[in-house]
């Protein structure tokens, strides 16, 4: 088994906290060097310090992935700082929920920009670097809403469906360069965001999980770490649910 990631360099976008930090922490535990990417500097600094405290090598780059120049800088700075890039985890995302009847153009554009366009913005420069090295792992975080939709989340669901199409297309294009591209679909995960969900709504969501309990950011991180490892070298274009058996 070769699930260790010693010597690998990984970027995790939106990794100052929540699922993103859970992913970064798990990759670090496996031996990877981590570039934290977030829009909040204080959160990013705290995340880096937590990784350093556990013995990992880590740094941060402030980045709004919806900004082309900032996304280019994220990849370039990582390569300059650590010498290469092996693993790109596109996790950054936002939501601005509203029914189609009430949704504004700005709310639509903002969610598509971060959750979908931002993935292309980081993938483009990363792919060029990975092609040169003939090696890479790209892992994109989607959502169960890509398949079933969700009331009040037309923008979010559309973006996450686009993530699946982007992932599968990238996998087809990049396989000949020994670059894999996969997507993960998290379920109801314990984060600061879900902690604010009303208890009644939380109970309803948990009742839809076959395992009967919420997942953790580390659960998502475990799947990312596997897909990033050499054990998953023949796995690409896949969609992997980490959702506790969610029934929608």
C-alpha positions in Angstrom: 0.0 0.0 0.0 1.3 3.5 -0.9 -1.3 5.9 0.6 1.6 8.0 2.1 2.0 11.3 0.4 5.6 12.1 1.5 7.3 14.5 -0.9 4.0 15.6 -2.5 2.9 19.2 -2.6 -0.8 20.0 -2.3 -3.0 23.1 -2.7 -6.4 23.0 -1.0 -8.6 26.0 -1.9 -11.0 27.3 0.8 -9.0 25.5 3.4 -8.9 28.0 6.3 -11.6 26.0 8.1 -14.4 23.5 7.6 -14.2 20.7 5.0 -11.2 22.4 3.4 -9.1 22.4 6.5 -10.2 18.8 7.2 -8.8 17.9 3.8 -5.6 19.8 4.3 -5.1 18.2 7.8 -5.5 14.7 6.4 -3.1 15.3 3.5 -0.6 16.7 6.0 -1.0 13.6 8.2 -0.1 11.5 5.2 3.1 13.5 4.7 2.2 16.1 2.1 3.4 19.7 2.1 0.3 22.0 2.2 -0.5 25.3 0.7 -3.5 26.7 2.4 -5.6 29.0 0.2 -8.3 31.2 1.6 -9.8 34.7 1.3 -9.4 35.4 5.0 -5.9 36.0 6.2 -6.4 35.4 9.9 -8.2 32.1 9.2 -5.5 31.1 6.8 -2.7 31.9 9.3 -4.4 29.9 12.0 -4.8 26.9 9.7 -1.1 27.0 8.8 -0.1 27.2 12.5 -2.3 24.2 13.3 -0.5 22.2 10.5 2.9 23.3 11.6 2.1 22.4 15.2 1.4 18.8 14.1 4.8 18.7 12.4 3.7 19.5 8.8 5.3 21.9 6.3 2.7 24.5 5.3 2.2 28.0 4.1 -0.7 30.1 2.9 -1.7 32.2 -0.1 -4.6 34.6 0.0 -6.8 33.8 -3.0 -10.3 34.6 -4.3 -10.5 31.8 -6.9 -13.1 33.8 -8.9 -10.3 36.3 -9.7 -8.2 35.1 -12.6 -5.0 36.9 -11.5 -5.3 35.6 -8.0 -5.8 32.1 -9.1 -2.7 32.3 -11.4 -0.7 33.7 -8.5 -1.8 30.8 -6.2 -0.4 28.2 -8.5 2.7 30.2 -9.4 3.5 31.0 -5.7 3.1 27.4 -4.6 5.5 26.2 -7.3 8.0 29.0 -6.4 7.6 28.3 -2.7 7.8 24.5 -2.7 9.3 23.7 -6.2 6.3 21.9 -7.7 2.6 21.1 -7.4 1.4 17.5 -7.3 -2.1 17.7 -5.9 -4.8 20.4 -6.5 -8.0 20.1 -4.4 -10.7 22.5 -5.5 -12.8 23.0 -2.4 -13.6 26.7 -2.3 -17.3 27.5 -2.5 -20.0 29.9 -1.4 -23.8 29.8 -1.4 -26.3 32.6 -1.8 -29.6 30.8 -1.5 -32.8 32.1 -3.0 -35.6 30.8 -5.2 -35.3 31.5 -8.9 -38.2 33.9 -8.6 -36.3 36.0 -6.1 -32.6 35.4 -7.1 -30.7 38.4 -8.4 -28.2 38.4 -11.2 -25.5 39.2 -8.7 -26.3 36.2 -6.5 -26.3 33.9 -9.6 -23.0 35.3 -10.9 -21.2 35.2 -7.6 -21.9 31.5 -6.9 -21.1 30.4 -10.4 -17.9 32.5 -10.3 -16.5 30.9 -7.2 -18.0 27.3 -7.3 -17.4 26.6 -11.0 -15.4 29.2 -12.9 -12.9 29.4 -10.0 -12.1 25.7 -10.5 -11.2 26.3 -14.1 -9.1 29.3 -13.1 -7.0 27.2 -10.7 -6.9 24.1 -13.0 -5.6 25.9 -16.0 -2.2 26.9 -14.7 -2.0 23.7 -12.5 -2.6 21.5 -15.6 0.1 23.2 -17.6 2.6 22.5 -14.8 1.4 18.9 -14.3 1.6 18.2 -18.1 5.3 19.2 -18.0 5.9 16.8 -15.2 3.6 14.1 -16.6 2.1 13.7 -13.1 -0.8 15.2 -11.2 -3.9 14.7 -9.0 -6.9 17.0 -9.3 -9.8 16.5 -6.9 -12.9 18.7 -7.2 -15.5 19.0 -4.4 -19.1 18.9 -5.7 -22.4 18.4 -3.9 -25.4 16.0 -3.9 -27.4 18.9 -5.3 -25.7 18.4 -8.7 -28.0 15.4 -9.3 -31.2 16.2 -7.5 -31.3 20.0 -7.3 -32.3 21.7 -4.2 -35.1 24.3 -3.6 -33.5 27.8 -3.3 -30.2 26.7 -4.7 -30.5 26.9 -8.5 -27.1 28.7 -8.7 -25.3 26.3 -6.3 -26.8 23.2 -7.9 -26.0 24.4 -11.4 -22.4 25.1 -10.4 -21.9 21.8 -8.7 -23.4 20.0 -11.8 -20.9 21.9 -13.9 -18.1 20.6 -11.6 -19.0 17.0 -12.5 -18.9 17.8 -16.2 -15.6 19.7 -15.8 -14.1 16.8 -13.9 -15.0 14.1 -16.3 -13.9 16.2 -19.3 -10.5 17.0 -17.6 -10.0 13.3 -16.8 -10.5 12.4 -20.4 -8.1 15.0 -21.7 -5.4 14.6 -19.1 -5.1 10.8 -18.7 -2.4 10.5 -21.3 -0.2 12.8 -19.2 -0.7 10.5 -16.1 -2.9 13.2 -14.5 -6.1 12.0 -12.8 -9.2 14.1 -12.1 -11.9 13.0 -9.8 -14.9 14.5 -7.9 -16.1 14.0 -4.4 -19.7 14.5 -3.3 -19.9 15.2 0.5 -23.1 14.8 2.4 -24.2 16.5 5.7 -20.9 17.3 7.3 -20.1 18.7 10.8 -18.7 22.2 10.2 -19.2 25.7 11.6 -21.7 26.3 8.9 -23.9 23.3 9.7 -23.6 24.0 13.4 -25.9 27.0 12.8 -28.6 24.8 11.1 -31.8 24.7 13.3 -32.0 21.5 15.3 -35.3 20.4 13.7 -33.8 20.8 10.2 -30.7 19.0 11.3 -32.7 16.1 12.6 -34.5 15.9 9.2 -31.2 15.8 7.3 -29.7 13.2 9.6 -32.8 11.0 9.2 -32.0 10.8 5.5 -28.6 9.3 6.2 -28.3 5.5 6.2 -25.6 5.7 8.8 -27.7 7.9 11.0 -25.0 10.5 11.8 -23.3 13.4 10.3 -19.9 13.1 8.7 -16.8 15.0 9.5 -14.4 17.1 7.4 -11.8 14.3 8.1 -14.2 11.8 6.4 -14.0 13.8 3.2 -10.2 14.2 3.8 -9.8 10.4 3.9 -11.2 10.1 0.4 -9.2 13.0 -0.9 -6.0 11.4 0.5 -6.8 8.1 -1.1 -7.5 9.7 -4.6 -4.3 11.7 -4.2 -2.2 8.6 -3.5 -0.5 6.2 -5.8 -3.1 3.6 -4.8 -5.6 5.5 -6.9 -3.3 5.9 -9.9 -5.8 4.0 -12.2 -8.9 5.9 -11.0 -10.0 9.0 -13.0 -13.3 10.7 -14.0 -14.9 9.2 -11.0 -17.6 10.6 -8.7 -17.3 9.4 -5.1 -20.0 10.0 -2.5 -18.9 10.6 1.1 -22.4 11.1 2.4 -23.3 8.5 5.0 -25.8 6.9 2.5 -27.8 10.1 1.9 -31.2 9.5 0.4 -32.6 12.5 -1.3 
